[in-house]
Amino acid sequence: MTIEQVSPRIARLLTTVSPFLDFYNSSKWRQRRHEPNISDFLLGNPQEMPLPGFVDALQRWAEPQNKDWFAYQDYQPEAQKIISKSLSAHRGIEFKPEDILITSGAFAGLAVMIAVITNPGDEVIFISPPWFFYEGMILEQGAIPVRVRMDEETYDLDLEAIEAAITESTRALIVNSPNNPTGKVYPPETLKTLSKILNQASQKYGHAIYIISDEPYSRIVFGGQSFPSPAKYYPNTFLIYSYGKTLLVPGQRIGYIALPPNMLEKSAFREAIFAAQLFTGWAFANAILQHAIVDIEKLSIDIEHYQEKRDQMVMALRKQGYDVKLPEGTFYLLVRSPLKDDMAFIDLLTDYDVFCLPGSVFEMPGYFRMSLTANDEMIARALPGFEAAINKAQEIGQKI
């Protein structure tokens, strides 16, 4: 039997990520990813040992202090207090502890919020190029995904296109800043105008249109700039965060949904979110991670070093002839492929033991994405390969 026969619904969801999964499962990277001498820029996975402080925290808090240490945990009050204090300091907004709903990462937070605020037939707008799973997560709830392209010159939100996409059925807009894959941090001016657009549309259609603000990279910003959250400008914003990026431990799932202080109907939303976490498959964070949040909250990868890697790669790639913008945040670079067929260029890079993600798998054909989680040795090994690949691509272009 085929998956279509076993579960037509799941088969339909898989079509939304089939370009990524096809590449992930059948690429040369899949075959060679464990080889010690390759340069792996493909995904945001760690390429070095984890932060010692994180390992220490897990070991310290794994020691049980009472009989309920490993019992069912939804939201530990002490963890809520620690997170609310830190988030308030980072965002300049006074979040209350009871408005921090702790989840098993941002992935779960997104799924829960889409489930809470949509009914079948509702529309959810998301920005293209998107994170791989937005469309499928919207479809899973019976809602309708509405794709709006970013401004391709500035990588900013195309506010006119967003406004034009809003209908009576629009229930939410997903905003991802700093953005994966562009690295764009949406500025306050953009977010203020977006707030006006959504307020006017909410009044016009007689129901709130929410922002689901996907902010897992919000502490990974460069150049000393601050990160502006949509929650600062639009009260109907569900702020979603994950510690997996800041700590570079994507397999250890803890994050949260935060409700801004001036959001209406917070009590009802807290109740609905709790219920959705139950029925999503216990989407609460692991007990040990909640115990350890007092230590985890203080930790971070070395942002200055990531900025150094960003600057090194951008400078070197531009010198070699690549077209690449300077990302303002995240740990990704988005690079224009020297060949129109980005899949062909990615294949060419593998000849030099360099592995990147083709733009065709995330709605950016003609580009490729590379992750700065690659370690210093990988970067040093890769630079001659990038140069050889672009030279080869130019030869191919001349032959065509």
Legacy VTK file of the C-alpha trace (Angstrom):
# vtk DataFile Version 3.0
C-alpha trace
ASCII
DATASET POLYDATA
POINTS 400 float
0.000 0.000 0.000
1.050 3.595 -0.571
0.923 6.398 1.945
-1.935 7.882 -0.088
-3.927 4.727 0.530
-2.994 4.466 4.196
-3.610 8.144 5.012
-4.641 10.580 2.265
-4.604 13.435 4.781
-0.994 12.846 5.835
0.009 12.317 2.211
-1.392 15.740 1.395
0.544 17.327 4.251
3.758 15.698 3.055
3.387 17.307 -0.363
3.977 20.687 1.274
7.480 19.644 2.335
8.250 17.095 -0.370
10.967 19.220 -2.075
12.838 19.463 1.231
12.272 15.840 2.245
13.208 14.539 -1.208
16.495 16.409 -1.006
17.065 15.513 2.655
16.554 11.797 2.047
18.257 11.313 -1.321
20.998 13.942 -1.629
24.723 13.306 -1.580
24.771 15.021 1.815
22.539 12.270 3.186
25.031 9.684 1.995
28.142 11.504 3.201
27.012 13.592 6.185
29.017 11.551 8.710
32.310 11.765 6.818
34.847 13.643 8.970
36.389 15.855 6.290
33.333 17.419 4.659
32.191 21.015 5.241
28.574 20.796 6.338
26.577 24.028 5.958
23.291 22.319 5.190
21.194 22.576 8.365
21.323 24.478 11.639
22.757 21.487 13.453
25.675 21.747 15.889
29.074 20.952 14.440
30.897 21.236 17.767
30.379 19.842 21.250
27.513 21.439 23.224
27.966 24.285 25.683
29.552 22.889 28.870
27.124 24.949 30.953
24.185 23.249 29.283
25.574 19.791 29.995
26.266 20.800 33.594
22.692 22.082 33.975
21.204 18.810 32.716
23.384 16.782 35.039
22.643 19.008 38.030
18.877 19.069 37.577
18.564 15.400 36.663
19.161 14.609 40.336
15.642 14.291 41.816
14.797 16.535 44.755
11.402 15.048 45.564
9.100 12.199 44.542
7.379 14.344 41.880
10.588 15.372 40.127
9.800 13.305 37.027
6.009 13.405 37.354
3.706 15.041 34.822
4.720 18.686 34.409
2.726 21.332 32.563
4.008 24.786 33.545
6.362 24.905 36.515
5.626 28.202 38.338
9.291 28.877 39.098
10.188 28.373 35.444
7.396 30.781 34.424
8.787 33.432 36.807
12.335 33.070 35.482
11.231 33.208 31.848
8.859 36.151 32.327
11.584 38.191 34.038
14.098 37.474 31.270
11.623 38.002 28.427
10.453 41.306 29.913
14.056 42.507 30.014
14.740 41.397 26.431
11.538 42.828 24.925
10.885 45.883 27.083
7.391 44.545 27.811
6.220 43.413 31.249
5.117 39.817 30.747
3.376 38.157 33.695
4.515 34.683 34.805
1.039 33.191 34.261
1.180 34.362 30.633
4.226 32.199 29.869
2.926 28.868 28.548
5.918 26.532 28.383
6.052 24.221 25.363
8.266 21.532 23.892
9.992 24.056 21.649
8.740 26.603 19.113
7.599 23.837 16.746
5.002 22.748 19.308
4.165 26.358 20.113
3.330 27.067 16.484
1.177 23.955 16.140
-0.685 24.762 19.347
-1.395 28.378 18.403
-2.641 27.502 14.918
-4.926 24.920 16.517
-6.234 27.416 19.075
-7.060 30.347 16.818
-8.276 28.672 13.620
-11.330 26.726 12.579
-11.685 24.799 9.310
-11.903 27.265 6.441
-10.074 30.086 8.231
-7.105 31.602 6.407
-3.584 31.999 7.773
-1.112 34.194 5.904
2.576 33.283 5.892
5.570 34.864 4.206
7.508 33.242 1.364
10.223 32.055 1.429
8.942 30.282 4.528
10.150 27.905 7.160
9.449 24.464 5.729
6.504 23.459 7.899
4.163 26.461 8.088
1.955 25.385 5.205
1.516 21.804 6.398
0.793 22.893 9.967
-1.963 25.211 8.732
-3.476 22.492 6.561
-3.358 20.041 9.474
-5.942 22.188 11.274
-8.218 22.391 8.235
-7.283 26.040 7.717
-6.239 27.572 4.408
-2.619 28.690 3.917
-2.213 32.002 2.078
1.278 32.671 0.742
2.588 36.260 0.446
5.978 36.889 -1.112
8.508 39.048 0.716
9.946 42.206 -0.833
12.703 40.583 -2.890
14.872 43.708 -2.945
14.919 44.466 0.771
13.829 41.102 2.233
11.360 43.130 4.301
7.636 42.375 4.615
5.651 43.434 1.558
2.991 45.332 3.468
0.871 46.132 0.428
0.771 42.469 -0.539
-0.145 41.466 3.011
-2.949 44.020 3.100
-4.258 42.793 -0.248
-4.228 39.176 0.979
-6.411 39.835 4.031
-10.030 38.734 3.669
-13.000 38.171 5.934
-11.661 34.653 6.524
-8.179 35.759 7.634
-7.494 34.684 11.189
-3.746 35.065 11.574
-0.450 36.125 10.049
2.775 34.252 10.824
5.775 36.580 11.154
9.276 35.101 11.484
11.945 37.580 12.583
14.905 37.381 12.446
13.881 35.564 9.329
14.960 32.121 8.219
16.289 32.024 5.473
16.984 35.726 4.740
18.405 36.850 8.087
16.209 39.971 7.944
15.170 41.661 11.189
11.904 43.466 10.498
12.331 47.088 11.672
9.984 48.995 14.006
8.630 51.093 11.123
7.495 47.959 9.283
5.914 46.475 12.404
4.101 49.708 13.294
2.586 49.918 9.817
1.683 46.231 9.963
-0.098 46.890 13.250
-2.203 49.622 11.642
-3.101 47.346 8.735
-4.193 44.531 11.043
-6.119 46.850 13.356
-8.042 48.315 10.433
-8.759 44.860 8.979
-9.880 43.542 12.375
-12.319 46.434 12.722
-13.529 46.015 9.150
-14.290 42.302 9.491
-15.445 42.355 13.101
-12.943 39.886 14.549
-9.352 39.936 15.695
-6.613 39.039 13.236
-3.669 37.689 15.225
0.058 37.714 14.680
1.850 34.472 15.458
5.358 35.805 16.000
7.926 33.045 15.450
11.011 34.351 17.289
13.479 31.495 17.920
16.415 33.553 16.549
15.553 36.743 18.460
18.729 36.629 20.558
20.925 35.939 17.537
21.233 39.446 16.085
24.373 41.164 14.890
25.943 44.600 14.912
24.715 45.466 18.376
21.186 46.106 17.143
18.150 45.389 19.278
15.387 43.022 18.248
11.893 44.537 17.900
9.059 42.087 18.476
5.639 42.574 16.860
4.268 42.107 20.393
5.545 45.574 21.259
3.321 47.189 18.635
0.356 44.847 18.291
-1.340 43.447 21.397
-2.979 40.548 19.538
0.399 38.859 19.127
1.321 35.396 20.338
5.075 35.436 20.909
6.721 32.059 20.362
10.277 31.284 21.411
12.626 28.299 21.546
15.904 27.872 23.401
17.114 25.383 20.792
18.701 28.040 18.554
20.322 30.243 21.186
21.877 27.194 22.846
22.305 25.230 19.599
20.627 22.152 21.067
17.747 21.581 18.618
17.112 18.091 19.951
16.386 19.354 23.472
12.902 20.817 23.166
11.896 23.701 25.408
10.251 26.989 24.485
7.116 28.943 25.235
4.129 30.920 24.063
3.961 34.373 25.680
0.824 36.527 25.885
1.465 40.303 25.925
0.115 42.206 28.953
-2.441 44.197 26.931
-3.882 41.252 25.001
-7.628 40.842 25.548
-9.240 37.583 26.672
-5.979 36.240 28.097
-7.703 33.992 30.600
-9.637 32.237 27.844
-6.482 31.889 25.739
-4.510 30.398 28.629
-7.218 27.790 29.047
-7.407 27.055 25.312
-3.633 26.793 24.945
-3.411 24.388 27.877
-6.106 22.199 26.326
-4.438 22.317 22.906
-1.152 21.219 24.472
-2.945 18.237 25.955
-4.565 17.194 22.703
-1.464 17.909 20.601
0.216 15.066 22.449
1.388 16.586 25.725
3.223 19.499 24.101
4.686 20.658 27.416
8.430 20.873 27.948
10.362 18.006 29.486
10.411 18.123 33.304
14.216 18.267 33.632
14.478 21.139 31.150
11.910 23.097 33.139
13.798 22.423 36.374
17.016 23.534 34.664
15.653 26.761 33.152
17.236 28.808 35.952
20.638 27.839 34.521
19.669 27.436 30.868
18.204 30.944 30.630
21.643 32.459 31.295
23.423 30.546 28.516
24.039 31.360 24.865
26.272 30.447 21.988
28.994 33.020 21.317
27.106 35.595 19.222
30.259 37.648 18.598
31.975 34.609 17.141
28.981 33.910 14.906
29.169 37.491 13.685
32.870 36.981 12.962
32.028 33.849 10.951
29.295 35.740 9.111
31.668 38.591 8.228
34.433 36.193 7.186
32.144 34.191 4.911
30.406 37.179 3.356
33.690 38.944 2.629
35.321 35.830 1.188
32.331 34.825 -0.939
31.901 38.338 -2.344
35.592 38.448 -3.209
35.167 35.166 -5.088
32.252 36.639 -7.069
29.197 35.458 -5.143
26.169 37.687 -4.627
25.321 37.537 -0.909
23.627 40.021 1.412
24.733 40.609 4.977
22.177 38.967 7.301
21.103 40.956 10.362
20.321 37.889 12.447
19.967 34.072 12.560
22.894 31.835 11.680
22.246 31.582 7.930
23.590 33.158 4.765
21.410 33.352 1.663
23.582 33.287 -1.462
22.639 33.651 -5.126
23.627 30.558 -7.095
26.144 31.185 -9.912
24.067 28.732 -11.965
20.385 29.347 -12.628
19.778 25.746 -11.596
20.618 25.913 -7.884
20.273 22.125 -7.554
22.996 21.706 -10.174
25.265 24.129 -8.353
24.692 22.401 -5.015
25.670 19.155 -6.719
28.771 20.885 -8.082
29.762 22.036 -4.589
29.676 18.462 -3.357
32.549 17.680 -5.725
34.599 19.871 -3.389
33.150 18.311 -0.192
30.966 21.358 0.508
27.290 20.836 1.358
24.623 23.569 1.353
20.833 23.695 1.055
19.414 24.533 -2.407
16.923 27.383 -2.533
14.478 25.332 -4.586
13.511 23.388 -1.456
12.383 26.564 0.382
10.800 28.590 -2.449
13.991 30.469 -3.403
15.121 28.901 -6.697
18.397 30.330 -7.918
19.762 30.682 -4.377
21.261 28.477 -1.708
21.399 28.711 2.089
24.365 27.949 4.274
24.493 27.624 8.051
27.067 29.404 10.185
26.873 26.571 12.698
29.667 25.069 10.611
32.821 25.180 12.700
35.961 27.198 11.936
37.786 24.208 10.437
34.884 23.512 8.074
34.855 27.123 6.927
38.600 27.130 6.294
38.335 23.871 4.306
35.322 25.096 2.357
36.528 28.459 1.048
38.811 27.009 -1.671
35.921 24.710 -2.644
33.524 27.640 -3.020
36.073 29.399 -5.232
36.666 26.316 -7.373
32.909 25.767 -7.726
32.134 29.309 -8.885
35.002 29.149 -11.375
33.636 25.866 -12.703
30.143 27.345 -12.889
31.446 30.250 -14.960
33.063 27.777 -17.356
29.764 25.907 -17.654
27.946 29.176 -18.288
30.321 30.167 -21.048
29.848 26.775 -22.746
26.053 27.225 -22.629
LINES 1 401
400 0 1 2 3 4 5 6 7 8 9 10 11 12 13 14 15 16 17 18 19 20 21 22 23 24 25 26 27 28 29 30 31 32 33 34 35 36 37 38 39 40 41 42 43 44 45 46 47 48 49 50 51 52 53 54 55 56 57 58 59 60 61 62 63 64 65 66 67 68 69 70 71 72 73 74 75 76 77 78 79 80 81 82 83 84 85 86 87 88 89 90 91 92 93 94 95 96 97 98 99 100 101 102 103 104 105 106 107 108 109 110 111 112 113 114 115 116 117 118 119 120 121 122 123 124 125 126 127 128 129 130 131 132 133 134 135 136 137 138 139 140 141 142 143 144 145 146 147 148 149 150 151 152 153 154 155 156 157 158 159 160 161 162 163 164 165 166 167 168 169 170 171 172 173 174 175 176 177 178 179 180 181 182 183 184 185 186 187 188 189 190 191 192 193 194 195 196 197 198 199 200 201 202 203 204 205 206 207 208 209 210 211 212 213 214 215 216 217 218 219 220 221 222 223 224 225 226 227 228 229 230 231 232 233 234 235 236 237 238 239 240 241 242 243 244 245 246 247 248 249 250 251 252 253 254 255 256 257 258 259 260 261 262 263 264 265 266 267 268 269 270 271 272 273 274 275 276 277 278 279 280 281 282 283 284 285 286 287 288 289 290 291 292 293 294 295 296 297 298 299 300 301 302 303 304 305 306 307 308 309 310 311 312 313 314 315 316 317 318 319 320 321 322 323 324 325 326 327 328 329 330 331 332 333 334 335 336 337 338 339 340 341 342 343 344 345 346 347 348 349 350 351 352 353 354 355 356 357 358 359 360 361 362 363 364 365 366 367 368 369 370 371 372 373 374 375 376 377 378 379 380 381 382 383 384 385 386 387 388 389 390 391 392 393 394 395 396 397 398 399
